[in-house]
């Protein structure tokens, strides 16, 4: 599998999150080791995206602790901007600035947050555009790119901030089917390079091939977790079996 070490880079303990009366996360525990790829699967509304958004405090948990890169980000006194510097996040929507070129999209945060000079920021940006196969698109505006290219640019933008861990929130769900493969191949490459990744995904084949660990979530709890061969290939829990039978055999399930 991937080059995982024993060093825990993300530690989530008894995490709870509610929106009003709706309990979205109900006591989540999760450890992610450096270099590990963890895929989170489950039905819509199971709390997967909320879990990811809590890891960099886009959503503030009601209780529980989250430690990332040695920062306890649930500590009210934490320097959240500093803690977030080590966390890259790629959303369903690409969130690129429409009025900036791809290169400018990749350099703006480097210069403002990391205080890199223009030349250094551009060097790092071009390096990462090369990594995602977009070297020739540096001068293009986002509107001149396909959805898949925009998502790869968004990945390159995150990589340009030198993250220790990358969070992916269903990064292919907004893409046309024929564009999904290019984005997944970039993510496969990152996994091979040893990037720590926490991925919310509906792409079961990707989870099966690339993940070191798969979590199946439903109704705000982790129902089952383990190696993909076990969770996807031979699930123990009835809820996991039921979900996978619908996802892996959609035509049969509809009939």
C-alpha positions in Angstrom: 0.0 0.0 0.0 1.2 3.5 0.7 4.2 4.7 2.7 2.3 5.0 6.0 4.4 5.4 9.1 3.4 4.9 12.8 3.3 8.6 13.4 -0.4 9.8 13.9 -0.9 13.1 12.1 -4.7 13.4 12.7 -6.3 12.2 15.9 -10.1 12.7 16.4 -11.6 11.7 19.7 -15.3 11.5 20.6 -16.3 14.2 18.1 -19.8 15.6 18.2 -21.5 18.1 16.0 -25.1 19.2 15.8 -27.0 21.8 13.8 -29.8 22.8 16.1 -31.6 19.6 17.0 -30.0 17.6 14.3 -27.0 15.5 15.5 -24.8 15.1 12.5 -21.7 13.6 14.2 -22.3 11.4 17.2 -19.0 10.4 18.8 -16.5 9.9 16.0 -13.0 8.4 16.7 -10.4 8.3 14.0 -6.6 8.1 13.8 -4.8 8.9 10.5 -1.1 8.1 10.3 1.4 10.0 8.2 1.4 8.8 4.6 -1.9 7.0 5.1 -4.9 7.3 2.7 -8.3 7.1 4.5 -11.4 7.0 2.4 -14.8 7.8 4.1 -17.8 6.3 2.4 -21.5 6.3 3.2 -24.9 7.6 2.1 -25.7 11.3 1.7 -26.4 13.0 5.0 -24.3 10.5 7.0 -21.9 13.3 8.3 -18.9 12.6 6.0 -18.5 16.2 4.7 -19.2 17.6 8.2 -16.4 15.4 9.6 -14.0 16.7 7.0 -15.0 20.4 7.6 -14.4 19.9 11.4 -10.8 18.8 10.8 -9.8 22.3 9.6 -12.5 24.1 11.7 -14.7 25.2 8.9 -17.3 23.8 11.2 -16.8 24.1 15.0 -17.5 20.9 16.8 -19.8 20.9 19.9 -17.5 18.6 21.8 -14.6 16.2 21.3 -10.9 16.9 20.3 -9.1 17.1 17.0 -5.3 17.1 16.8 -3.7 17.8 13.5 0.1 18.0 13.0 0.5 18.5 16.8 -2.0 21.3 17.0 -5.1 20.7 19.0 -7.4 22.7 16.7 -10.4 22.3 19.1 -8.5 24.2 21.8 -10.1 27.7 21.9 -6.6 29.3 22.3 -5.1 27.6 19.2 -3.6 29.8 16.5 -6.0 28.4 13.9 -4.4 30.2 10.9 -1.1 28.6 11.7 -2.7 25.2 12.3 -4.6 25.4 9.0 -1.3 26.1 7.1 -0.5 22.3 7.3 -4.0 21.3 6.0 -4.9 21.4 2.3 -8.6 21.1 1.4 -10.2 20.4 -2.0 -13.9 20.9 -2.2 -16.6 19.6 -4.6 -16.7 23.1 -6.2 -13.3 24.4 -7.4 -13.4 27.8 -5.6 -10.9 29.3 -8.0 -10.9 33.1 -8.4 -12.6 33.7 -11.8 -10.7 37.0 -12.5 -7.3 35.5 -11.8 -5.2 33.3 -14.1 -4.4 29.8 -12.9 -0.9 30.8 -11.9 -2.3 33.8 -9.9 -4.8 31.5 -8.2 -1.8 29.3 -7.1 0.4 32.2 -5.9 -2.0 34.5 -4.0 -2.2 32.5 -0.8 1.5 31.6 -0.9 2.4 35.3 -1.0 -0.2 36.4 1.6 -0.1 33.5 4.1 3.4 32.0 3.6 5.0 35.4 2.7 6.8 34.0 -0.2 8.3 36.3 -2.8 6.8 36.5 -6.3 9.5 34.4 -8.0 9.5 31.7 -5.3 5.7 31.5 -5.3 5.6 31.2 -9.1 8.3 28.5 -9.1 6.3 26.4 -6.6 3.1 27.0 -8.5 4.6 25.9 -11.8 6.1 22.8 -10.1 2.6 21.8 -8.9 0.9 22.6 -12.1 3.4 20.2 -13.7 2.5 17.6 -11.1 -1.2 17.7 -12.0 -0.6 17.9 -15.8 -1.5 21.5 -16.3 1.8 23.2 -16.9 0.6 24.7 -20.2 -2.5 26.3 -18.5 -0.7 28.7 -16.2 -1.9 31.8 -18.1 -5.5 30.6 -18.6 -8.5 31.9 -16.7 -10.6 29.3 -14.9 -13.5 29.7 -17.3 -11.1 28.5 -20.1 -10.6 25.2 -18.3 -12.8 22.1 -18.2 -14.3 21.1 -14.8 -11.6 18.4 -14.4 -8.8 20.8 -15.2 -10.3 23.3 -12.7 -10.3 20.6 -10.0 -6.7 19.7 -10.8 -5.8 23.4 -10.6 -7.5 23.5 -7.2 -5.4 20.4 -6.1 -2.3 22.2 -7.3 -3.2 25.3 -5.4 -3.5 23.3 -2.2 -0.2 21.5 -2.8 1.5 24.9 -3.3 0.9 25.6 0.4 3.1 22.6 1.4 0.3 20.7 3.4 1.1 17.9 5.7 -2.4 16.4 5.1 -4.9 16.8 2.3 -8.6 16.7 2.8 -10.8 15.9 -0.3 -14.5 16.4 0.0 -16.1 14.4 -2.9 -13.7 16.0 -5.4 -15.2 14.3 -8.4 -18.9 14.6 -7.7 -19.4 17.8 -9.7 -17.5 16.5 -12.7 -18.8 14.9 -16.0 -18.0 11.2 -15.9 -15.3 11.4 -18.6 -13.4 14.0 -16.5 -13.3 12.0 -13.3 -10.4 9.7 -14.3 -7.9 12.6 -14.7 -8.6 13.9 -11.2 -8.4 10.4 -9.6 -5.1 9.7 -11.3 -3.6 12.8 -9.7 -4.9 11.7 -6.3 -3.4 8.2 -6.9 -0.1 9.8 -7.7 -0.2 11.9 -4.5 -0.9 8.7 -2.5 2.1 7.0 -4.2 4.2 10.0 -3.2 3.3 9.5 0.4 0.8 12.3 0.9 -1.5 11.9 3.9 -5.1 12.0 2.6 -8.5 12.0 4.1 -11.0 11.5 1.2 -14.8 11.6 1.3 -15.8 9.8 -1.9 -18.4 7.8 -3.8 -15.7 6.3 -6.1 -15.6 2.8 -4.7 -13.0 1.5 -7.1 -10.6 4.3 -6.1 -11.3 3.5 -2.4 -10.7 -0.2 -3.0 -7.4 0.4 -4.9 -5.8 3.4 -3.1 -7.1 3.5 0.5 -5.1 2.0 3.4 -8.3 2.3 5.5 -12.0 2.7 4.7 -14.6 4.2 7.1 -18.2 3.5 6.4 -20.4 6.2 8.1 -24.1 6.3 8.5 -26.3 8.6 10.7 -23.3 10.3 12.2 -21.4 7.3 13.5 -18.6 5.1 12.1 -20.4 1.8 11.5 -17.4 -0.1 10.2 -13.7 0.6 9.5 -10.8 -1.4 8.3 -8.8 -2.3 5.2 -10.7 -1.9 1.9 -10.6 -5.6 1.3 -12.6 -6.1 4.4 -15.0 -3.1 4.5 -15.8 -3.0 0.7 -14.9 -6.6 -0.2 -16.3 -8.5 2.8 -18.3 -6.1 5.1 -19.4 -7.4 8.5 -22.3 -5.0 9.3 -25.7 -5.2 7.6 -25.8 -1.4 7.1 -22.5 -1.6 5.2 -23.7 -4.5 3.1 -27.0 -2.8 2.3 -25.2 0.5 1.2 -22.6 -1.3 -0.9 -25.2 -3.5 -2.6 -27.0 -0.3 -3.8 -23.8 1.6 -4.8 -22.0 -1.3 -6.5 -25.1 -2.6 -8.3 -27.2 0.5 -9.0 -29.2 -1.0 -11.9 -30.0 -4.1 -10.0 -30.9 -2.0 -6.9 -33.3 0.2 -9.0 -34.9 -2.9 -10.5 
